[in-house]
Amino acid sequence: MDLATPARCRWLPSVVLLSAACASAPPRPGLGPSIPASTAPSTFITTFWCGPPLDEFDDARAEEIVTAGFTIVGPPCEGPTDVERSQRALDVAARHGLTMWIADARFNRRARTLPNWKEQVHAAVADYKDRPGFGGYFVTDEPSAARFDDLAAIVGELRTADPAHVAYVNLLADYIPGGLGVPTYGEYVERFIMTVRPSLLSYDYYPFEAGKRDRPTFFSNLAVVREHATGHGVPFMLIILAMPHGPYRDPTEAELSWQVFHALAYGARGISYFAYWTPVHVEHADVMKFRHGLIERGAPTRHYAEAARLNRILRILGHELETFRSVGVADSQGEGAGAFPLGPISGIAGGIVTAGLFVNDTGQQAVVLVNRDYRSPARVELRLRAGRPAPDQLDTETGRWNRGNGTSIRLSPGGAQLLRWPSVSVTEQFERFRNHSTES
């Protein structure tokens, strides 16, 4: 992150997402209820860095956040954050069904330098943990490995005092090798998990540099985080670039979608936007030139509307994929992830596509397809394994599953499509294979 002040988080178990070039066939009976887009529940994390300054966080601002589809309010990047203001903000958040992550010097990364630091941590916990609207403790952002022992002590003390709420730490991306404190990014992530024992793994990655240049390690960074998160059974969240600043360009809506949907295809359980409230009175603001956040000078920008559209889809997908888990990733070029086959898909022809495979305990399989081109749409053709039917597709406008009427799928620039195959018995699998062989 580019600011040394607080943000986000509380983990809620959840799931995946998509965009939406959906089939127009009639809904298939027996595949679950139709969920109105405005009310579909989701436990997927939608949050942001840089909430409104606490002095400006009132009912109108809270409703603005709800309208954009966010569920967790990140602490501000500027303005005072004393206990009285924080408690008042929690009351506001609770009135609107929001939760909030709180920043407090008594449990931040410097907490162990305070006299009687453990007592101060417990006093801070007592100030917040039982208040409606409280979601978790923001500890620090982008630590080097040299800070992990300190963080383990602070997170451990918070967990002892309040095991019900998350103590949140956000990690560096892989493109700051001098700041990691260890030779490789994989070692950095693994050491953090083994030392701090987090309940949520989080990192930020800003892929879009000025001059139409893109960082080359977006996918490899995702793969490393996914590998370690999956290996340790810890959910992960990606913080995406949502505003221009420093060396980063102003992302288009397709570029926002590209970031969000790829994270979801890799199994992310939450998305955070950098940033919601455009920071002004912060360190290095004159150099970083923060601008065009979701809210700028108190008013919504185009990024606010774009995030609202993306978050609306998250509600639909969170409902549909609540019980699914990520089991694999592939891409049609075998570059950003492994090569096909993947689950029911033996291959994909057409544009360059990333596919994330998910399964649930009943044997159903779901795939999130993402267009790796954020400038042009793609028309791709699925090549399915023997005996597998065309998939059902989720229409996010209606919340309905539509019977698949083919294997040709259109993806918007940076967009995605959610596919699903119902579970089948061994007998059904044999019959499908036999029928397929006969037709061939």
N, C-alpha and C positions, 0 to 999 in steps of 0.2 A: 504494500500500500504506500501511497505517497505522503501520508500524514502520520504523525506519531500519536494521534489521539484516537479515541475509542470507536468501536462499531459493534456489531452484530451478535447474536446467536443463541439458539436453543434447538437441540435436535429433536425432531418428531419423526417417528418411523414413517417412511413413505416411499415415493416411487418415481416415475418417469414422465416423459413428455413428448410433444410433437408439434407440428404446424398444421397443415390441413388441406391437401388436395384429396378430397374424399369421394368415393363412389356415390352415385345418386340412386342406387338400387334401393328397394324397400327394406326396412329394418328386418333383420332375421329374428324370428321368434325364439325365445328361450335363451338369449345371450345377455340377459340382464336388463334393468330398467333404463328408460330414457331419462337422462339427467339434464334439467334445464341449465343452460350455460351460466346463468346468473347465480345459481344456488348449489351447484355441484360441490360437495365438500372435498377438502384435500388437506393432508397433513404435510405436504411438501413445503419446505421452507422457502418463503419469498420475503426477502429483507433487503437492506441497503446499508451502505456506509454513509455517514454524515446525515443524521436525522435533523429535524428543525432544532434550532437553539431552544433550550428548555423554556426560556422566557416567551418564546413565540409558539410553543406547542400547546394549543388550545383545542377546543372541540371542533372548530372548523378545520384546523390542520389535521387532526386525527381522522376526520371524515374524508379529507382529501387522500390520505394514505389508504384508507379502506377502499375508496372508490378505485384506486389504482391496483387493487388486488393484493396488497401487502398484508401480512399477518404479524410480522415482528418489526418493531421500531428500533433501529439502531441508535445508539447515543450520538449526540451532536459532535461535530468537529470543532466547534467554537462556542464561546459563551460559558458562563459558570455552570458547574454541575454539582452543587452542594446537595446535602441530604434533603433539605426542605424542598428544593426545586425538583429533585429526582422523585420524591414521594408524591408531589403534586402531579408530575407528569405520569406516574404510574396510575393515579386515579383517573386522569384523562384517558389514558390508553384503555383501561378496564371498561370505561363507559361505552367504548366503541368495539369491544370484543378483540382488542389488540393485546399483545404482550410486548414487553420492552426489555432490552438489555441495558444494564446499568453500568456506568463507569464511576469508579470511586478510588481515590488515591490509597485507600486502606487495603485494597487487594489488587492493585495494578503491579506491573513488573518490578517496581521499586519498593514493594511493600516490605520486603525483608530488611530494608535499611531503616525502617521506623522502630522506635523503642517499643518493646513489648508487642511485636508485630502480630503474634498469634492472637493476642487479646483484641487487637484492633480489627483483625479479620473477623473474629466472632462478633464483635460489636457491629460491624458493617452488615454481616449476615442478618443479625437481629433487626436491623433497620429495614430490610427489604423482603426477606424470604416469604413472609406470610401475607404480603400485600397483594391484593388483586392486581392483575396486569403485569406482575413481575415474571420475567422470562429467563434471566440468567445474568452471569457476572462477566463483563468484558475485562479480560486480564491484560492482554497485550497484542501487538501486531508485529509481524515479521521479525521474530527473534533469530539470532544466530544460535548455533548448537551450543555455544559457550554459556547461554542463558538457560539451558534446559533444566539443569539441576535446581536452580532458583525457582523456575516455573513449576517444577514438580512439587516443590515444597508448598508453594502458594496454592496450586490447584488441589493438592492433597488436603490442605487445611480447609479450603472451601468445601470440598467434598465431605470431609468429616463433619463440618458444621451444618451442611445442607446438601445431602445426597440427591435431593429431588430436582435441583437446578444445575444447568450447565455452567462450568467455568471455561470461558471461551478464549482460545488463542488462534490467531491466523498466521499461517506460515508464508515464507517467501516463495517466489517462483524459481525455476531452475536457471533463469538468465542473470542471476546475481551471484555468480560462483564465489566471489571474494567475500560475500556476506554470510555464506552458509556455515563456515567454520569447520567443514569436513570436506574430504576430497570429492564426493559425488552427491548428486541430489537424492539418489536412492538411500544412501547412508543417512543423509539429513532427515528424511521422512521417517525412516525406520528408527533412528535414534530418538526422535521426538516421541513416537508412539511408545517405545519401550521405556522411556524415561518418565514422560509426563502422564501417560495412560489417559489420553483424552477420550471423551465420549463423542466428539465430533472432530473430524479432520477437515481443515479449511485452508485454502490458499487463494491468492489472487494471481491472475495472469492477464496482461494487457497485450493482445497480439497485433494491434493495428498502429503501426508507426506512421508518422507524417511522410508524404511523398509516395503513398500507395505501397509502402513496404510492409511486409508482414513478418513477425518473428517466426523463425523456422521450427521452434520446439513446442508449439502448442499441443500437438498430439502426443509427443513423447512425454511431456510433463503430465498430461492427463493419464497416460498409461501407467506411469510410475505411481501416481497417487492412487489410481484405481487398484493397482496390484497390491499395494500395502494396506489400503483400506479394506479390500476384500479379504486379504490374508489374515487380518486381525479382527474382522467382523465389526469394523468401525465405519459409520456412514461418512460421506464426504460432501463438501460444498465448494462451489467455485464462485469467486468474486469476479465479475466481468467488467470490461471497459464500457461505460455508458456515457462518457463525456470527454471532450478533448481537454488535454492539459499536458504541459511539458512536451515531450517528444511524440505524443500520441494524437492521432487525428480524430476528428468528430465522426463517430460511427454512424452508418446508415441503419435503418430498421432491419434490413437484411443481415447486416453484420452483427447486430444485437441477437437476432434469431440464430445465426450461425454459431455464436458462442454458447448460447443457452442450450440449443438442441444437441450440439456435440457433447456438452457436459452430461446431458441426460442420457444420451446414447451410451456413454461410458459408465453410467450408473450413479451419477450425482444425485444426492437426496435434497439438494437445495441450491438456490441461486441467490446471489447478493449483487446489487448494482453499485458501481462506483461512478457517480455518487448521486444521492437524492437531493440534498440541499447544497447548492453550489457554495463552497466555502470561500470566504472573503478575508476575514480577520484571522488568518492562520500563518504559521511560519512558512517562509519561502513562497507565499502566494504571488509575489511580484515576479518570481522566476518561473513558477509552474503555470501561471496564467490559467487558473481553474475557471471554466466557463461552460455554459450550456448543460448543467446538471438537469435532473428531472424537474427541479424547482430552481428558478433563477430570479433574484431580486423579489422573491415572494410569490412569483407567478409560474404556473406550469409551462414547460417548454414542449417541443415535439417529442422529446424523449420520454416525458411523462405519459403521453398518449400511447407511445410505442410499448413502454413497459406494461401499461394497463392491458393492452391487447395480448401480450405474451403471458402475463399473469393469469388472465382469464382462461387461457388454454391450460395452464398448469392446474387450475381447479378441476377441469374436466379430466385431464390425464391422471391427476392424483387420485381421483375417485376410481377410475377404471383400473389402475395398476397398483392399487394399495397393497395387494397381497403378493405382488411379483418381486423377484430378486434378479439382479444382473448376473448373468453367467458367461457372457462372452462379447467380444467386439471384433468386427472385421470390416475391411473396406474393399471396394471393387478393384483397386489397384494393388492391394497388399502393401501399402506404404505406411499410412498412419496407424494401422493396426494389422492384425493377422489377415491372411487371405481366406476366401471362402473355400469350402462350404462352412456354413454357420447355421445350426439348427435345421429348420425346414428348407433353407435356401442353399442351393448348390452353387449359385453364381448370379451375377447381375450384369446385364449389358446396358450400354448407354452412358450416362454421365458418371462422374466419379462420386461414389456414395459411401457413406459410413453407415454401418448397421450395428445396432446394439441388441443383443438377445436377452430376453427375460423369461423366466418360468415361474409358475406358482406350484403349490403343493398338490393341486389336482392334475398336474401334467400339461396344463395349457401353456402355450408358448406365445410370446409377443415379441415383435421386432420394431424398433424405432429406426426408420430410414432417414438419413439426413443428407441433403445436397451439399457437397463440399465446395460448391461454387456459389459465392454470395453475390455474383454479378448477373448470372444467367439462370433461367429455369432449366430443368432437366426432365427428360422423359426416359424412364428406365424400364427395363423388362426383367422381371424375376424369372430365374431358372430354378424350378423347385425339385426337391428330391423325389424319387419315385414314390408314387402313391399319395403325395401331399396335395390337397386341393388348393385352389386359389384362396388367399386369406380374406378374412373379414377386415373391414376398414372402419375406423372411428371417424365420424363426422362431428367435429367440434362445434359446429353451429347448432346442432340439435342434441348433442350428447348421445346419439344413437350409433350402435354398431350396424353397418350395412353389409349385406352378403357380398363377398368378393365376386365380381363378374369378369375377372380377367387378371392378368399378371402385369399389365402395363400401368405404370404409376407416374403421375406428373408431380414434380417437386418444384416449389417456387424457389427463387434465389435464397440460399441459406435456410430454406424451409425443410420441413420434415413430414413424415406420415407414420402413423401408428397402425400396425397390422397385428392380427391375432388369429391363431389356429386353435380351435377347441381341442381339448384332450380327447384321445381316442383309445379304445381298448385294443389289445393285441389282435383280436379277431378282426376288428374294423381295419386295423393297419394292414393285415394280410389281404383282406378283400380289396382295399384300395390299390395295393401293390399288384394284385392279380388283374384287376380291371385295367390298370394302367398298362400292364404288360400286354394284355389282349388288344387294347386299342393301338399299341405301338406296332 
